[in-house]
Amino acid sequence: MRRFWRLVLPIVGILLFSLVSWHSFKVSGEIHQHFPNKYFYWSAIRLDTDPANRRNWDVGKCRDNDENCWELRDTWVDPSFFDIFVLLTAFPVFVLGRLIVGFLGTMGINQLTSFMLLMPELLVIWFYFVGRMLDGWIQRRSKRSVSSPD
């Protein structure tokens, strides 16, 4: 039982990330079916799929007199409670990951691809670290309770 949390938490973290990713791809697929856009929203994090602007995205731009047109660049995404839980439990990882992905985006690398490749590794490291701290805390507490006379 000494290594329980350091093994379980990384698995739980990857499962949580996978569920939020699945939901984000599902919602994005429904939206982009009618409105092609270069931005992808992972929960409330906007990722640029074409930071170097290699594709022509002006095809679907809105005209001044078009009432039924809207662009997804400034779309507000309301994250669910589950999304907020994932973002808060691994907040330092998402800050670091967003900085790295943003830097790679300035070099023209697809932010969605780099985010999806980078975040699982960072999440495993983070949740392993948290699990290791939790296992150590539990072990120290159990030693204190055994050694202290009642």
MARRO-558841 format. One record per residue (C-alpha): residue number from 1; residue in three letters; x, y, z. Coordinates in nm, 4 decimals. Example, Ala and Ser with C-alpha at 12.3 -4.5 7.8 and 13.67 -1.06 7.14 Angstrom:
+------+------+----------+----------+----------+
| resi | resn |       px |       py |       pz |
+------+------+----------+----------+----------+
|    1 |  ALA |   1.2300 |  -0.4500 |   0.7800 |
|    2 |  SER |   1.3670 |  -0.1060 |   0.7140 |
+------+------+----------+----------+----------+
//
This chain:
+------+------+----------+----------+----------+
| resi | resn |       px |       py |       pz |
+------+------+----------+----------+----------+
|    1 |  MET |   0.0000 |   0.0000 |   0.0000 |
|    2 |  ARG |   0.3001 |   0.2299 |   0.0131 |
|    3 |  ARG |   0.2813 |   0.3204 |  -0.3563 |
|    4 |  PHE |  -0.0914 |   0.3258 |  -0.4074 |
|    5 |  TRP |  -0.1579 |   0.6933 |  -0.4858 |
|    6 |  ARG |   0.1526 |   0.7468 |  -0.6971 |
|    7 |  LEU |   0.0232 |   0.4736 |  -0.9304 |
|    8 |  VAL |  -0.3486 |   0.5536 |  -0.9203 |
|    9 |  LEU |  -0.3407 |   0.9335 |  -0.9586 |
|   10 |  PRO |  -0.1526 |   0.9384 |  -1.2931 |
|   11 |  ILE |  -0.4052 |   0.6911 |  -1.4361 |
|   12 |  VAL |  -0.6945 |   0.9015 |  -1.3064 |
|   13 |  GLY |  -0.5313 |   1.2164 |  -1.4484 |
|   14 |  ILE |  -0.4969 |   1.0627 |  -1.7949 |
|   15 |  LEU |  -0.8571 |   0.9402 |  -1.7830 |
|   16 |  LEU |  -0.9804 |   1.2872 |  -1.6854 |
|   17 |  PHE |  -0.7753 |   1.4488 |  -1.9629 |
|   18 |  SER |  -0.9095 |   1.1936 |  -2.2118 |
|   19 |  LEU |  -1.2710 |   1.2577 |  -2.1134 |
|   20 |  VAL |  -1.2372 |   1.6349 |  -2.1449 |
|   21 |  SER |  -1.0539 |   1.5902 |  -2.4782 |
|   22 |  TRP |  -1.3256 |   1.3593 |  -2.6097 |
|   23 |  HIS |  -1.5946 |   1.6093 |  -2.5132 |
|   24 |  SER |  -1.3985 |   1.8986 |  -2.6672 |
|   25 |  PHE |  -1.3516 |   1.7118 |  -2.9968 |
|   26 |  LYS |  -1.7195 |   1.6195 |  -3.0022 |
|   27 |  VAL |  -1.8348 |   1.9779 |  -2.9466 |
|   28 |  SER |  -1.5747 |   2.1149 |  -3.1872 |
|   29 |  GLY |  -1.6809 |   1.8700 |  -3.4570 |
|   30 |  GLU |  -2.0413 |   1.9851 |  -3.4276 |
|   31 |  ILE |  -1.9473 |   2.3536 |  -3.4423 |
|   32 |  HIS |  -1.6875 |   2.3279 |  -3.7209 |
|   33 |  GLN |  -1.9203 |   2.1192 |  -3.9354 |
|   34 |  HIS |  -2.1043 |   2.4411 |  -4.0213 |
|   35 |  PHE |  -1.8353 |   2.7001 |  -3.9517 |
|   36 |  PRO |  -1.4777 |   2.6111 |  -4.0519 |
|   37 |  ASN |  -1.2357 |   2.7716 |  -3.8126 |
|   38 |  LYS |  -0.8678 |   2.7543 |  -3.7365 |
|   39 |  TYR |  -0.9219 |   2.7604 |  -3.3591 |
|   40 |  PHE |  -0.9938 |   2.4589 |  -3.1435 |
|   41 |  TYR |  -1.1204 |   2.4902 |  -2.7887 |
|   42 |  TRP |  -0.9969 |   2.2340 |  -2.5391 |
|   43 |  SER |  -1.2376 |   2.3098 |  -2.2579 |
|   44 |  ALA |  -1.1841 |   2.6874 |  -2.2327 |
|   45 |  ILE |  -0.8305 |   2.6878 |  -2.3736 |
|   46 |  ARG |  -0.8139 |   2.8234 |  -2.7282 |
|   47 |  LEU |  -0.5600 |   2.6455 |  -2.9484 |
|   48 |  ASP |  -0.4543 |   2.7718 |  -3.2912 |
|   49 |  THR |  -0.4368 |   2.4907 |  -3.5457 |
|   50 |  ASP |  -0.2624 |   2.7123 |  -3.8006 |
|   51 |  PRO |  -0.0382 |   2.9626 |  -3.6177 |
|   52 |  ALA |   0.1735 |   3.0276 |  -3.9279 |
|   53 |  ASN |  -0.1418 |   3.1156 |  -4.1309 |
|   54 |  ARG |  -0.0499 |   2.8788 |  -4.4131 |
|   55 |  ARG |  -0.4113 |   2.8131 |  -4.5085 |
|   56 |  ASN |  -0.6505 |   3.0684 |  -4.6536 |
|   57 |  TRP |  -0.9030 |   3.1331 |  -4.3769 |
|   58 |  ASP |  -1.0555 |   3.4384 |  -4.5496 |
|   59 |  VAL |  -1.3006 |   3.2207 |  -4.7416 |
|   60 |  GLY |  -1.5567 |   3.2195 |  -4.4611 |
|   61 |  LYS |  -1.5034 |   3.5728 |  -4.3318 |
|   62 |  CYS |  -1.8110 |   3.7731 |  -4.2456 |
|   63 |  ARG |  -1.9233 |   4.0625 |  -4.4607 |
|   64 |  ASP |  -2.0368 |   4.3894 |  -4.3025 |
|   65 |  ASN |  -2.3993 |   4.3447 |  -4.4055 |
|   66 |  ASP |  -2.4287 |   3.9709 |  -4.3286 |
|   67 |  GLU |  -2.6572 |   3.9311 |  -4.0245 |
|   68 |  ASN |  -2.6281 |   3.5533 |  -3.9898 |
|   69 |  CYS |  -2.2498 |   3.5375 |  -3.9805 |
|   70 |  TRP |  -2.0286 |   3.5024 |  -3.6756 |
|   71 |  GLU |  -1.6649 |   3.4156 |  -3.6265 |
|   72 |  LEU |  -1.5326 |   3.1683 |  -3.3713 |
|   73 |  ARG |  -1.2139 |   3.3552 |  -3.2803 |
|   74 |  ASP |  -1.3849 |   3.5460 |  -3.0025 |
|   75 |  THR |  -1.6261 |   3.2730 |  -2.8994 |
|   76 |  TRP |  -1.6796 |   3.2302 |  -2.5279 |
|   77 |  VAL |  -1.6617 |   2.8711 |  -2.4126 |
|   78 |  ASP |  -1.8281 |   2.7983 |  -2.0823 |
|   79 |  PRO |  -1.6399 |   2.5099 |  -1.9194 |
|   80 |  SER |  -1.8413 |   2.2568 |  -1.7254 |
|   81 |  PHE |  -1.7849 |   2.1743 |  -1.3599 |
|   82 |  PHE |  -1.5919 |   1.8658 |  -1.4689 |
|   83 |  ASP |  -1.3635 |   2.0762 |  -1.6936 |
|   84 |  ILE |  -1.2986 |   2.3208 |  -1.4109 |
|   85 |  PHE |  -1.2166 |   2.0316 |  -1.1760 |
|   86 |  VAL |  -0.9553 |   1.8980 |  -1.4211 |
|   87 |  LEU |  -0.8048 |   2.2430 |  -1.4762 |
|   88 |  LEU |  -0.7827 |   2.3178 |  -1.1037 |
|   89 |  THR |  -0.6391 |   1.9828 |  -0.9936 |
|   90 |  ALA |  -0.3515 |   2.0226 |  -1.2378 |
|   91 |  PHE |  -0.3346 |   2.4024 |  -1.2599 |
|   92 |  PRO |   0.0485 |   2.4283 |  -1.2614 |
|   93 |  VAL |   0.0637 |   2.1746 |  -1.5445 |
|   94 |  PHE |  -0.1827 |   2.3678 |  -1.7575 |
|   95 |  VAL |   0.0037 |   2.6943 |  -1.6984 |
|   96 |  LEU |   0.3350 |   2.5355 |  -1.7964 |
|   97 |  GLY |   0.1785 |   2.3497 |  -2.0885 |
|   98 |  ARG |   0.0098 |   2.6648 |  -2.2179 |
|   99 |  LEU |   0.3408 |   2.8534 |  -2.2050 |
|  100 |  ILE |   0.5222 |   2.5782 |  -2.3962 |
|  101 |  VAL |   0.2411 |   2.5396 |  -2.6506 |
|  102 |  GLY |   0.2260 |   2.9176 |  -2.6977 |
|  103 |  PHE |   0.6013 |   2.9292 |  -2.7577 |
|  104 |  LEU |   0.5788 |   2.6449 |  -3.0099 |
|  105 |  GLY |   0.2907 |   2.8302 |  -3.1760 |
|  106 |  THR |   0.5131 |   3.1339 |  -3.2309 |
|  107 |  MET |   0.7450 |   2.9035 |  -3.4257 |
|  108 |  GLY |   0.4534 |   2.7975 |  -3.6480 |
|  109 |  ILE |   0.3844 |   2.4584 |  -3.4872 |
|  110 |  ASN |   0.0199 |   2.3500 |  -3.4604 |
|  111 |  GLN |  -0.0874 |   2.4255 |  -3.1043 |
|  112 |  LEU |  -0.3509 |   2.1528 |  -3.0972 |
|  113 |  THR |  -0.1002 |   1.8830 |  -3.1903 |
|  114 |  SER |   0.1637 |   2.0061 |  -2.9470 |
|  115 |  PHE |  -0.0965 |   2.0379 |  -2.6688 |
|  116 |  MET |  -0.2250 |   1.6838 |  -2.7220 |
|  117 |  LEU |   0.1266 |   1.5392 |  -2.7297 |
|  118 |  LEU |   0.2656 |   1.7391 |  -2.4369 |
|  119 |  MET |  -0.0141 |   1.7467 |  -2.1812 |
|  120 |  PRO |  -0.0486 |   1.3722 |  -2.1105 |
|  121 |  GLU |   0.3204 |   1.3475 |  -2.0193 |
|  122 |  LEU |   0.3047 |   1.6577 |  -1.7993 |
|  123 |  LEU |  -0.0110 |   1.5297 |  -1.6315 |
|  124 |  VAL |   0.1462 |   1.1916 |  -1.5549 |
|  125 |  ILE |   0.4491 |   1.3638 |  -1.4001 |
|  126 |  TRP |   0.2301 |   1.6016 |  -1.1977 |
|  127 |  PHE |  -0.0071 |   1.3375 |  -1.0652 |
|  128 |  TYR |   0.2826 |   1.1029 |  -0.9884 |
|  129 |  PHE |   0.4427 |   1.3819 |  -0.7850 |
|  130 |  VAL |   0.1157 |   1.4542 |  -0.6010 |
|  131 |  GLY |   0.0605 |   1.0820 |  -0.5408 |
|  132 |  ARG |   0.4123 |   1.0413 |  -0.4080 |
|  133 |  MET |   0.3608 |   1.3301 |  -0.1669 |
|  134 |  LEU |   0.0287 |   1.1817 |  -0.0573 |
|  135 |  ASP |   0.1821 |   0.8355 |  -0.0082 |
|  136 |  GLY |   0.4642 |   0.9858 |   0.2006 |
|  137 |  TRP |   0.2193 |   1.1826 |   0.4112 |
|  138 |  ILE |   0.0053 |   0.8721 |   0.4737 |
|  139 |  GLN |   0.3127 |   0.6656 |   0.5599 |
|  140 |  ARG |   0.4417 |   0.9279 |   0.8077 |
|  141 |  ARG |   0.1013 |   0.9517 |   0.9675 |
|  142 |  SER |   0.0692 |   0.5753 |   1.0052 |
|  143 |  LYS |   0.4168 |   0.5571 |   1.1621 |
|  144 |  ARG |   0.3207 |   0.8264 |   1.4126 |
|  145 |  SER |  -0.0014 |   0.6519 |   1.5076 |
|  146 |  VAL |   0.1771 |   0.3162 |   1.5542 |
|  147 |  SER |   0.4682 |   0.4588 |   1.7546 |
|  148 |  SER |   0.2647 |   0.6885 |   1.9801 |
|  149 |  PRO |   0.1326 |   0.5193 |   2.2947 |
|  150 |  ASP |  -0.2393 |   0.5550 |   2.3647 |
+------+------+----------+----------+----------+
//
